[in-house]
Amino acid sequence: MSSRMSRRRKNPNDAASMSTPAASQSAPTPTAAPAPTTNRQTRGKKVNIPEELRKYSRQERKDMRSEKEEQAVAEKTEADNNRKKKAATARDCIAEEMDKEALRDDELISTRPDLLEPNSPLPEPEEYPLRTSSSPDPYAPLSRAQSSFTADGATDRSEPPFSEPVSESEGGMHAESVHSTEEMDVDVFDEEHENHGTGNVASMRAPDSEESLDNEERVEYARLKAKLNAKKEKKKEAKVAVRTAVTAARTNPPKTPVLQMTTSSTKPIHILSDDDDDLLLTKPANKRAKVTEIGGLALGTKKYLALAKATWNTSRIPSETEVEPLVVGEFDADESPEILRASRDNKASKKQQKLQKGSREVELVDTDVKEIEVEERENAGRRRVILKKEDLPIVSKTDYNIWSSELVPDLIEWCGTCANQFGLGNEAELPNLLASLWEIHFGNLKHIPKTYADGTTQKKRSYHPAILSIAQSQIRTYRSKLGVAALQAVSERITELELEGKEAIKKWVEEQLDNDAFSCEVPGPTRLTSQGALRSKLVTNTFAYHLTWVLAAKTPVGNPAGALALSAAAVARALYVWKDGEDSVEKRREERRRKIEEEKKKGAKKDKGKSKEEPKPIEDPLLDFGENWEATLDKFFTVAQQFDDTKFERVYRASEAYITHLPASGAGPAYKESTKPSVNQSRAATVEEDRFVVSD
């Protein structure tokens, strides 16, 4: 069997390639294969995994990443060079056009020298008297109102801003009757900045908190404005740099040099306040006027209009303004402890009255949880459908033999090459792989249709949901049985070493787990001094279970690094089970059986009124062979992935000797062939048992 395994592993390319589902749809249906005539023709066929589904090694992934990085750097360098080249070409073209335009301007100026004369300056703006109106504008701020008004609205600059009103007996009218709160909406906080000495105005000041909020808003606005100005300055710098480069490339540079732009980032930020309104009206702007003016107006019109003093249709209120005091709300005052306590007692009494009317308090009553579970189970909805082998889209029992003896070994062969051994059922490529294997093993059978009816539509039989569901179940069974094989290997090793007592077994388990000595053929004091990685008796004995399946596979896909790592992880878990000097899994199983028997004995004698559910004991999750051992699996997979064909041949030869010692439950077709007696042995047994046969 070793030589046969070696020949099959050395020539994996002699088998036919596996076809993908897409190829099986486009290609015509192949004819039935001829009957094999020799043993060589019964060898398996290799599956050519598509490039996008192929598993890459760590070095290959590293090379691919480095290649992508180098390609990205090269593309970036090429793009920068192209951009610089394009910018240089554009700069030269613009410089050439500007030189041509300068020559045309020189020719035009030679014929029209009057174009060089500057425009006549505008006259200085004159001071105009302020115009006022008798009707005040209620929406204008008081800070921009005129300084002095009379009762009839006429302006008199010689009089003081506030004159004594005449008495009512002389026919005069009091200021309060003229300027009432109904006629104007007085802004108290604007009057605050005027500070004319009136008592009511001085007393109505804004709180300090509001002033601080206003200052914070102004500071935030100034920061945002500075940020926007910085962006504009940055864009201007880029434009000036382009203009400077174009000017340097010109053959006839302009007479007036291009000024370098200076940034104003060091200029202090000025926070505007309400006192700056008059400053904005009188201080001229420092910005130069743009060349493009409003159509039909001379140059400098905007500057002239800005210097002109604005007129406002407002009037100043010379009298005192009466403002109603703020009314304090109900929640503005702090409640005393006595009032707060009384309010809480009142709420509690109302709640108690509401409970007494219609509702009822919650009561804790002892009950039988199992009866509730039975009722819920009986009244439960539709259960999840569990697919079995009878649900496979096959016709006869012979077809199921093809499934179990040919398709499943090919599936286990593929599983042995994967790194994620605990998540194979959720692999994205699993449905397509099963469809390919179905087409290989069942696609040529004439009695099996190509499609199946799913409601009112016809779908491909290779994508039947039962195929994926049963294949996932088969993978889980394979992984579980491999863990059982590891437990049996450790138990046999303990019996072989004649270890008696828990302390002796605990000491031996600790020695095996130290530096993973159980995984090496010749363990040493350290990992570096150990020899024969993943070729120990325990690992090869467990790995033999995997060989019972893959020896019957007809589509080898590569070295089973994942299956070898899974075998080592299963041995580590089996040693962990024996870490206390006894089989913890068997002990847990016996405790569960004992509890079930005790519950059956109690039966109806159990008092429903006093029954209490016993707390469920906390179980060690590492006793189960599952995803908790994924870190250990990854560690051994890193080692097995570096093995070449020679090292795997050594593992095969060491494992084939343990095939006949494995448990028959869950073993693959190779186990049945190895345990089947030969023809000569069966004949000899028949002769010895038949008493009527007389030997020579």
Secondary structure by P-SEA (a helix, b strand, c coil): caaaaaaaaaccccbbbbbcaaaaaaccccccccccccccccbbbbbbcccccccccaaaaaaaaaaaaaaaaaaaaaaaaaaaaaaaaaaaaaaaaaaaaaaaaaaaaaacccccccccccccbbbbcbbbbccccccccccccccccccccccccccccccccccccccccccccccccccccccccccccccccccccccccccaaaaaaaaaaaaaaaaaaaaaaaaaaaaaaaaaaaaaaaaaaccccccccbbbbbbccccbbbbbcccaaaaaaccccccccccccccccccaaaaaaaacbbbbccccccbbbbbcccccccccccccaaaaaaaaaaaaaaaaaaaacccccbbbbbbcaaaaaaaaaaacccccccccccccccccaaaaaaaaccaaaaaaaaaaacccccccccccaaaaaaaaaaaaccccccccccccccccccccccccaaaaaaaaaaaaaaaaaaaaaaaaaaaaaaaaaccccaaaaaaaaaaaacccccccccccccccccccccccaaaaaaaaaaaacccccccccccaaaaaaaaaaaaaaaaaaacccccaaaaaaaaaaaaaaaaaaaccccccccccccccccccccccccccaaaaaaaaaaaaaaccaaaaaaaaaaaaaaccccccccccaaaaaaacccaaaaaaaaaaaccccccc
